[in-house]
Amino acid sequence: MKILSGRRAAVVGGAAAALALVVGASSEASAAVRYYAIAPGYSVNVRSGPSTNYSIIRVLPVGSYVPIFCQRPGETITGPYGTTNIWDNIANGEYVSDAYVNTGSDGYVAPRCS
């Protein structure tokens, strides 16, 4: 069952809960990196920069989850979650359009990439 809000769809159900990975072992504070689902039924190109002009590094298979370390503006893309110019940095030098990532938001959910 899906509940639509804006261009984002929140999937309801225990199996659809976002995964979290805790980075660091400090007892005082640790940084959490959230994992987000790629739109159901889609395989997504991972590019070397925030535009379709950048080369494809790899392709995420259907059912993938990705971490978002930072986000930056780039080429405007239309996908299952709407139209956006936000690109998600999922690894060093690897970007996917936020239009294919279920973040639950129309805006930034991570810091801007420097």
LOLUMPA-778879 format. One record per residue (C-alpha): residue number from 1; residue in one letter; chain; y, x, z. Coordinates in steps of 0.05 Angstrom, whole numbers. Last residue first. Layout:
# LOLUMPA-778879
+-----+--------+--------+--------+--------+--------+
| num | residu | chaine |      y |      x |      z |
+-----+--------+--------+--------+--------+--------+
| NUM |      a |      A |      Y |      X |      Z |
...
+-----+--------+--------+--------+--------+--------+
END
This chain:
# LOLUMPA-778879
+-----+--------+--------+--------+--------+--------+
| num | residu | chaine |      y |      x |      z |
+-----+--------+--------+--------+--------+--------+
| 114 |      s |      A |    411 |    624 |    -17 |
| 113 |      c |      A |    365 |    563 |    -22 |
| 112 |      r |      A |    395 |    501 |      9 |
| 111 |      p |      A |    361 |    481 |     74 |
| 110 |      a |      A |    306 |    428 |     73 |
| 109 |      v |      A |    304 |    352 |     66 |
| 108 |      y |      A |    360 |    347 |     14 |
| 107 |      g |      A |    375 |    278 |    -14 |
| 106 |      d |      A |    340 |    216 |    -41 |
| 105 |      s |      A |    292 |    218 |     18 |
| 104 |      g |      A |    219 |    202 |     34 |
| 103 |      t |      A |    198 |    272 |     12 |
| 102 |      n |      A |    148 |    248 |    -40 |
| 101 |      v |      A |    152 |    303 |    -92 |
| 100 |      y |      A |    155 |    290 |   -167 |
|  99 |      a |      A |    230 |    278 |   -175 |
|  98 |      d |      A |    240 |    338 |   -128 |
|  97 |      s |      A |    229 |    382 |   -189 |
|  96 |      v |      A |    182 |    440 |   -175 |
|  95 |      y |      A |    201 |    512 |   -161 |
|  94 |      e |      A |    166 |    579 |   -151 |
|  93 |      g |      A |    202 |    646 |   -141 |
|  92 |      n |      A |    173 |    657 |    -72 |
|  91 |      a |      A |    136 |    594 |    -55 |
|  90 |      i |      A |    149 |    518 |    -55 |
|  89 |      n |      A |    224 |    521 |    -72 |
|  88 |      d |      A |    242 |    448 |    -86 |
|  87 |      w |      A |    290 |    429 |   -142 |
|  86 |      i |      A |    344 |    376 |   -134 |
|  85 |      n |      A |    377 |    351 |   -198 |
|  84 |      t |      A |    350 |    280 |   -188 |
|  83 |      t |      A |    326 |    219 |   -225 |
|  82 |      g |      A |    275 |    174 |   -193 |
|  81 |      y |      A |    212 |    183 |   -151 |
|  80 |      p |      A |    163 |    177 |   -209 |
|  79 |      g |      A |    202 |    227 |   -251 |
|  78 |      t |      A |    270 |    238 |   -282 |
|  77 |      i |      A |    298 |    309 |   -282 |
|  76 |      t |      A |    368 |    336 |   -275 |
|  75 |      e |      A |    369 |    412 |   -285 |
|  74 |      g |      A |    386 |    451 |   -222 |
|  73 |      p |      A |    409 |    441 |   -151 |
|  72 |      r |      A |    373 |    480 |    -96 |
|  71 |      q |      A |    321 |    467 |    -43 |
|  70 |      c |      A |    289 |    509 |     12 |
|  69 |      f |      A |    221 |    524 |     42 |
|  68 |      i |      A |    188 |    460 |     16 |
|  67 |      p |      A |    112 |    462 |     28 |
|  66 |      v |      A |     69 |    429 |    -25 |
|  65 |      y |      A |     13 |    377 |    -25 |
|  64 |      s |      A |    -32 |    368 |    -86 |
|  63 |      g |      A |    -70 |    305 |   -104 |
|  62 |      v |      A |    -69 |    316 |   -180 |
|  61 |      p |      A |    -69 |    391 |   -195 |
|  60 |      l |      A |     -8 |    436 |   -189 |
|  59 |      v |      A |      4 |    474 |   -254 |
|  58 |      r |      A |     21 |    548 |   -255 |
|  57 |      i |      A |     78 |    596 |   -270 |
|  56 |      i |      A |    113 |    554 |   -323 |
|  55 |      s |      A |    172 |    592 |   -351 |
|  54 |      y |      A |    244 |    572 |   -337 |
|  53 |      n |      A |    281 |    527 |   -387 |
|  52 |      t |      A |    250 |    466 |   -352 |
|  51 |      s |      A |    300 |    481 |   -296 |
|  50 |      p |      A |    303 |    504 |   -224 |
|  49 |      g |      A |    269 |    572 |   -232 |
|  48 |      s |      A |    201 |    605 |   -240 |
|  47 |      r |      A |    168 |    538 |   -255 |
|  46 |      v |      A |    111 |    499 |   -224 |
|  45 |      n |      A |     88 |    445 |   -272 |
|  44 |      v |      A |     62 |    382 |   -238 |
|  43 |      s |      A |     -4 |    344 |   -244 |
|  42 |      y |      A |      9 |    271 |   -231 |
|  41 |      g |      A |    -36 |    214 |   -210 |
|  40 |      p |      A |     -4 |    204 |   -142 |
|  39 |      a |      A |     65 |    237 |   -136 |
|  38 |      i |      A |     60 |    306 |   -103 |
|  37 |      a |      A |     51 |    300 |    -28 |
|  36 |      y |      A |     96 |    337 |     20 |
|  35 |      y |      A |     80 |    394 |     69 |
|  34 |      r |      A |    126 |    408 |    127 |
|  33 |      v |      A |    142 |    479 |    150 |
|  32 |      a |      A |    153 |    485 |    224 |
|  31 |      a |      A |    191 |    543 |    254 |
|  30 |      s |      A |    171 |    565 |    324 |
|  29 |      a |      A |    210 |    571 |    387 |
|  28 |      e |      A |    203 |    599 |    457 |
|  27 |      s |      A |    128 |    612 |    458 |
|  26 |      s |      A |    134 |    652 |    394 |
|  25 |      a |      A |     73 |    648 |    349 |
|  24 |      g |      A |    104 |    641 |    281 |
|  23 |      v |      A |     94 |    588 |    226 |
|  22 |      v |      A |     69 |    519 |    244 |
|  21 |      l |      A |     39 |    482 |    186 |
|  20 |      a |      A |     50 |    407 |    180 |
|  19 |      l |      A |     12 |    357 |    138 |
|  18 |      a |      A |     46 |    293 |    117 |
|  17 |      a |      A |     10 |    229 |    136 |
|  16 |      a |      A |    -26 |    197 |     77 |
|  15 |      a |      A |    -94 |    194 |    109 |
|  14 |      g |      A |    -67 |    153 |    167 |
|  13 |      g |      A |    -39 |     99 |    123 |
|  12 |      v |      A |     27 |     78 |     91 |
|  11 |      v |      A |     54 |    115 |     31 |
|  10 |      a |      A |    129 |    121 |     32 |
|   9 |      a |      A |    158 |    115 |    -38 |
|   8 |      r |      A |    223 |    149 |    -55 |
|   7 |      r |      A |    274 |    127 |   -107 |
|   6 |      g |      A |    310 |     79 |    -61 |
|   5 |      s |      A |    260 |     51 |    -12 |
|   4 |      l |      A |    192 |     28 |    -36 |
|   3 |      i |      A |    136 |     10 |     11 |
|   2 |      k |      A |     69 |     27 |    -18 |
|   1 |      m |      A |      0 |      0 |      0 |
+-----+--------+--------+--------+--------+--------+
END
